[in-house]
Amino acid sequence: MNSNLIVFMIIAVSLIICPAAALAGDFSDKNMQDVIAVQAEEAEEGEYISVMSSSTGKTEKIKLREYVIGSVAAEMPAVYHTEALKAQAVASYTYAKKIGEQNEKYKESYLGDADITDSPDTHQGYIDEKRRKEKWGEKFEEYEKKTEDAVDEVFGYFMTYNGDTALAVYHSNSAGKTQSAKTLWGTEIPYLISVESPGDKLSPDYVTTHEFSKNEFKKLAKSCDINLDGNAEEWVGELTKAESGYVVSVRLGSTEVSASKFREEFGLKSCCFDIDYSDDKFTVTCYGYGHGAGMSQYGADYMARQGCTWREILKHYYTGIEIDSE
């Protein structure tokens, strides 16, 4: 918005708030300048976000547009289709907005004055211009412009459900279907249900395998507070799976372990997996990459290359959402 227009609007609001004082001459020029300065600062404040560095623990105020650019750059490959980058920009903006709203109600002590961290393990990634140059190298100017253009086209748009800002989680690629919030967290979220994402099966990260010797498997099970003894063929019981194919829990010995815990301790890429034991070793085959809920980034790129717009992509992965703007 034009800065002169902003100042004009601020003055107009000030006259509405204090009309009597202004007309009587009791409101001095200095008082008016102070009010304008304060209100202009408050107006500008909304264009910033405070981000805590996961590496240093320090918090930095960053312009919101720059933050969204840096988040898209951190979270999605710049080679992806522009419509996918736009979908990611709206998802990143929506996610940051949601976290900010939650912090107003439930301020996390570790955040201090920060609104969000730059860690994808805690919230979502963000890299500044310096790190974007390091990441993209000689492609920096091309990718920077592509990302900026995508962000600028959708900046200010965000997703809502029943009037509330949506929890816009996303992941690298699914196992052919996304995972519902109910399966992942045990909590029903109407717009985070399992949907088809067939393009993900074309991803080079769709299938990964991990092999563990008996001793390695036993040691990792110990980190889940489970002691495995006896016949190794009986260490792993039935996998409880959701309709989407994602594992809900796995039985190790006589104990049920959540798929999320198993994935974390065994260093797996996904909670959609199978376990096989043969030749004195365990082979875990994973499908997809990431927690599987919300938007699949690889799936978003696939949809974009089939001609879908960023709006169509978002409405596919977040069931029943609306797209609003500020």
C-alpha positions as CSV (number, residue, x, y, z in Angstrom):
1,M,0.0,0.0,0.0
2,N,1.3,3.5,-0.8
3,S,3.0,5.1,2.2
4,N,1.3,8.5,1.7
5,L,-2.1,6.8,1.7
6,I,-1.2,5.0,4.9
7,V,-0.3,8.3,6.6
8,F,-3.5,10.0,5.3
9,M,-5.5,7.1,6.7
10,I,-3.7,7.3,10.1
11,I,-4.4,11.1,10.3
12,A,-8.1,10.5,9.4
13,V,-8.4,7.9,12.1
14,S,-6.7,10.2,14.6
15,L,-9.2,13.0,13.9
16,I,-12.1,10.6,14.3
17,I,-10.7,9.4,17.6
18,C,-9.9,12.8,19.0
19,P,-12.1,15.3,17.0
20,A,-12.8,17.7,19.9
21,A,-9.2,18.1,20.9
22,A,-8.2,18.6,17.3
23,L,-10.8,21.3,16.6
24,A,-10.2,23.1,19.9
25,G,-6.5,23.4,19.2
26,D,-5.6,21.5,22.4
27,F,-4.0,18.7,20.4
28,S,-0.5,20.2,19.5
29,D,1.4,19.4,16.4
30,K,3.9,17.5,18.5
31,N,1.1,15.4,20.0
32,M,-0.2,14.7,16.5
33,Q,3.3,13.7,15.3
34,D,3.6,11.3,18.3
35,V,0.3,9.7,17.5
36,I,1.1,9.3,13.8
37,A,4.5,7.8,14.7
38,V,3.0,5.3,17.1
39,Q,0.2,4.3,14.8
40,A,2.5,4.1,11.8
41,E,4.8,1.8,13.9
42,E,1.8,-0.3,14.9
43,A,0.7,-0.6,11.3
44,E,4.2,-1.6,10.2
45,E,4.4,-4.1,13.1
46,G,1.8,-6.3,11.4
47,E,4.2,-6.8,8.4
48,Y,6.8,-8.5,10.5
49,I,7.3,-11.9,12.2
50,S,9.7,-12.8,14.9
51,V,11.7,-15.9,14.1
52,M,13.9,-17.9,16.5
53,S,17.0,-19.4,15.0
54,S,17.2,-23.1,15.8
55,S,21.0,-22.9,15.6
56,T,21.7,-19.8,17.8
57,G,18.5,-19.5,19.8
58,K,18.4,-15.8,18.9
59,T,15.2,-14.1,17.7
60,E,15.1,-11.8,14.7
61,K,12.2,-9.7,13.3
62,I,11.8,-10.4,9.6
63,K,9.5,-8.8,7.1
64,L,6.6,-11.1,6.5
65,R,7.1,-11.2,2.7
66,E,10.8,-12.1,3.2
67,Y,9.8,-14.8,5.7
68,V,7.4,-16.5,3.3
69,I,10.0,-16.3,0.5
70,G,12.6,-17.9,2.8
71,S,10.2,-20.5,4.0
72,V,9.2,-21.6,0.5
73,A,12.9,-21.7,-0.4
74,A,13.6,-23.9,2.6
75,E,10.7,-26.2,2.3
76,M,10.1,-26.8,-1.5
77,P,12.6,-27.4,-4.4
78,A,12.8,-24.3,-6.6
79,V,12.6,-26.5,-9.7
80,Y,9.0,-27.4,-8.9
81,H,6.2,-25.9,-11.0
82,T,5.2,-22.3,-10.2
83,E,1.7,-23.3,-9.2
84,A,3.1,-25.7,-6.6
85,L,5.4,-22.9,-5.3
86,K,2.3,-20.7,-4.9
87,A,0.5,-23.5,-3.1
88,Q,3.5,-23.8,-0.8
89,A,3.6,-20.0,-0.2
90,V,0.0,-20.0,0.9
91,A,0.5,-23.1,3.1
92,S,3.6,-21.5,4.7
93,Y,1.8,-18.2,5.3
94,T,-1.2,-20.0,6.7
95,Y,0.9,-22.2,9.0
96,A,2.8,-19.2,10.4
97,K,-0.5,-17.4,10.9
98,K,-1.9,-20.3,12.8
99,I,1.1,-20.7,15.0
100,G,1.0,-17.0,15.8
101,E,-2.7,-17.3,16.8
102,Q,-2.0,-20.3,19.0
103,N,0.9,-18.5,20.7
104,E,-1.5,-15.7,21.7
105,K,-3.5,-18.3,23.7
106,Y,-0.8,-20.8,24.7
107,K,2.5,-18.9,24.7
108,E,5.3,-21.5,24.7
109,S,8.0,-20.6,27.2
110,Y,10.8,-21.7,25.0
111,L,9.8,-19.2,22.3
112,G,10.3,-16.1,24.5
113,D,9.4,-13.2,22.3
114,A,9.5,-15.2,19.1
115,D,6.4,-16.1,17.0
116,I,7.9,-19.2,15.4
117,T,11.2,-21.1,15.0
118,D,13.0,-21.7,11.7
119,S,13.2,-25.4,12.4
120,P,11.1,-27.8,10.2
121,D,11.3,-30.3,13.1
122,T,9.5,-27.9,15.4
123,H,7.5,-25.6,13.0
124,Q,8.6,-25.0,9.4
125,G,11.9,-24.1,7.8
126,Y,13.2,-20.6,6.9
127,I,16.5,-19.6,5.3
128,D,17.6,-16.0,4.7
129,E,19.0,-14.6,1.5
130,K,22.6,-15.5,2.4
131,R,21.7,-19.2,2.9
132,R,19.5,-19.1,-0.3
133,K,22.6,-18.0,-2.2
134,E,24.6,-20.9,-0.6
135,K,21.8,-23.4,-1.4
136,W,21.2,-22.3,-5.0
137,G,24.7,-21.2,-6.0
138,E,24.8,-20.1,-9.7
139,K,21.1,-20.6,-9.9
140,F,20.4,-18.1,-7.2
141,E,19.1,-15.2,-9.4
142,E,16.8,-17.5,-11.4
143,Y,15.4,-19.3,-8.4
144,E,15.1,-16.2,-6.3
145,K,13.1,-14.4,-8.9
146,K,10.9,-17.5,-9.5
147,T,10.2,-17.8,-5.8
148,E,9.6,-14.1,-5.3
149,D,7.2,-14.0,-8.2
150,A,5.3,-17.0,-6.9
151,V,5.1,-15.5,-3.4
152,D,4.0,-12.0,-4.6
153,E,1.1,-13.5,-6.6
154,V,-0.4,-15.1,-3.6
155,F,0.9,-13.1,-0.7
156,G,-1.8,-12.4,1.9
157,Y,-3.9,-15.4,1.0
158,F,-4.5,-18.0,3.7
159,M,-6.7,-21.0,4.3
160,T,-9.6,-21.2,6.8
161,Y,-12.1,-23.8,7.9
162,N,-15.4,-22.7,9.4
163,G,-13.8,-19.2,9.8
164,D,-10.7,-20.3,11.7
165,T,-7.2,-20.3,10.3
166,A,-6.3,-23.9,9.1
167,L,-3.4,-25.9,10.5
168,A,-1.7,-26.1,7.1
169,V,0.7,-29.0,7.7
170,Y,2.5,-30.5,4.7
171,H,5.1,-33.1,3.9
172,S,7.6,-34.1,1.1
173,N,5.6,-37.0,-0.5
174,S,3.0,-39.4,0.6
175,A,2.6,-43.2,0.2
176,G,0.1,-42.7,-2.6
177,K,-2.5,-41.5,-0.1
178,T,-2.1,-38.8,2.5
179,Q,-2.5,-39.6,6.2
180,S,-5.3,-38.3,8.3
181,A,-4.7,-36.3,11.4
182,K,-6.7,-38.9,13.3
183,T,-4.3,-41.6,12.3
184,L,-1.2,-39.5,12.9
185,W,-2.1,-37.6,16.1
186,G,-5.2,-39.4,17.3
187,T,-7.2,-36.1,16.9
188,E,-9.9,-35.6,14.2
189,I,-9.3,-32.5,12.1
190,P,-12.0,-32.3,9.4
191,Y,-9.8,-30.8,6.6
192,L,-6.9,-33.2,7.3
193,I,-8.3,-36.4,6.1
194,S,-6.7,-39.1,3.8
195,V,-6.9,-38.2,0.1
196,E,-5.4,-39.7,-3.0
197,S,-2.0,-38.5,-4.2
198,P,-1.1,-40.8,-7.1
199,G,1.7,-38.6,-8.4
200,D,3.8,-39.5,-5.3
201,K,4.4,-43.0,-6.5
202,L,6.6,-41.4,-9.2
203,S,8.9,-39.8,-6.7
204,P,12.5,-41.0,-6.4
205,D,11.8,-41.0,-2.6
206,Y,8.7,-43.1,-2.8
207,V,10.4,-46.3,-1.7
208,T,13.3,-46.6,0.7
209,T,14.7,-49.6,2.6
210,H,16.6,-49.9,5.9
211,E,18.4,-53.0,7.0
212,F,19.2,-53.8,10.7
213,S,21.1,-56.7,12.1
214,K,19.6,-58.4,15.1
215,N,21.8,-56.6,17.5
216,E,21.0,-53.2,15.9
217,F,17.3,-53.9,15.9
218,K,17.4,-55.0,19.6
219,K,19.4,-51.9,20.6
220,L,16.9,-49.6,18.8
221,A,14.0,-51.4,20.4
222,K,15.7,-50.7,23.8
223,S,15.4,-47.0,23.0
224,C,11.6,-47.6,22.8
225,D,11.9,-49.1,26.4
226,I,11.4,-52.6,25.0
227,N,13.7,-55.6,25.8
228,L,13.7,-58.2,23.0
229,D,15.0,-61.7,23.8
230,G,14.6,-65.2,22.4
231,N,13.7,-66.0,18.8
232,A,14.2,-63.0,16.6
233,E,11.5,-64.2,14.2
234,E,9.0,-63.5,17.0
235,W,10.3,-60.0,17.9
236,V,7.9,-58.2,15.5
237,G,4.2,-58.9,15.6
238,E,1.3,-57.6,13.5
239,L,1.4,-54.1,12.1
240,T,-1.8,-52.2,12.8
241,K,-2.5,-50.1,9.6
242,A,-5.1,-47.4,8.7
243,E,-7.0,-47.5,5.5
244,S,-4.5,-45.2,4.0
245,G,-1.8,-47.8,4.4
246,Y,0.0,-45.9,7.1
247,V,1.0,-47.8,10.2
248,V,-0.8,-46.8,13.5
249,S,1.2,-49.1,15.8
250,V,3.7,-52.0,15.7
251,R,4.0,-54.8,18.2
252,L,7.6,-55.4,19.4
253,G,7.7,-58.4,21.7
254,S,4.5,-58.1,23.7
255,T,4.4,-54.3,23.6
256,E,2.5,-52.0,21.2
257,V,4.6,-49.1,20.0
258,S,3.2,-46.1,18.1
259,A,4.3,-45.8,14.5
260,S,5.6,-42.3,15.1
261,K,7.8,-43.5,18.0
262,F,9.0,-46.4,15.9
263,R,9.8,-44.2,13.0
264,E,11.7,-41.7,15.2
265,E,13.8,-44.3,16.9
266,F,14.6,-46.3,13.8
267,G,15.3,-43.3,11.6
268,L,12.6,-44.0,9.0
269,K,11.4,-41.6,6.4
270,S,7.8,-42.5,6.8
271,C,5.2,-44.1,9.0
272,C,4.0,-46.2,6.0
273,F,6.2,-49.3,6.2
274,D,6.5,-53.1,6.2
275,I,9.0,-55.2,8.2
276,D,10.5,-58.4,7.1
277,Y,12.9,-60.8,8.9
278,S,15.2,-63.1,7.0
279,D,18.9,-64.1,6.8
280,D,19.4,-62.9,10.4
281,K,18.5,-59.3,9.6
282,F,15.4,-57.0,9.6
283,T,14.4,-55.1,6.4
284,V,12.1,-52.2,6.8
285,T,10.6,-50.9,3.6
286,C,9.2,-47.4,3.7
287,Y,6.7,-45.7,1.3
288,G,6.7,-41.9,1.1
289,Y,8.7,-39.3,2.9
290,G,7.4,-37.3,5.9
291,H,4.5,-37.5,8.3
292,G,2.0,-37.8,5.4
293,A,-0.6,-35.3,6.6
294,G,-1.9,-32.3,4.6
295,M,-0.3,-31.3,1.3
296,S,2.2,-33.6,-0.4
297,Q,4.7,-31.3,-2.0
298,Y,5.7,-33.8,-4.7
299,G,2.0,-34.4,-5.3
300,A,1.4,-30.6,-5.5
301,D,4.1,-30.4,-8.2
302,Y,2.6,-33.4,-10.1
303,M,-0.9,-31.8,-10.0
304,A,0.5,-28.5,-11.2
305,R,2.2,-30.2,-14.1
306,Q,-1.2,-31.7,-15.0
307,G,-2.6,-28.2,-15.3
308,C,-4.0,-27.7,-11.8
309,T,-3.9,-24.2,-10.2
310,W,-2.6,-23.5,-6.7
311,R,-6.2,-23.1,-5.5
312,E,-7.1,-26.5,-6.9
313,I,-4.0,-28.1,-5.3
314,L,-4.8,-26.7,-1.8
315,K,-8.5,-27.6,-2.0
316,H,-7.5,-31.1,-2.9
317,Y,-5.2,-31.7,0.0
318,Y,-7.1,-29.6,2.6
319,T,-10.7,-30.9,2.4
320,G,-13.4,-28.3,2.7
321,I,-11.1,-25.3,3.3
322,E,-11.8,-21.7,2.1
323,I,-9.1,-19.4,0.8
324,D,-9.3,-15.9,2.3
325,S,-7.1,-12.8,2.0
326,E,-6.0,-10.0,4.3
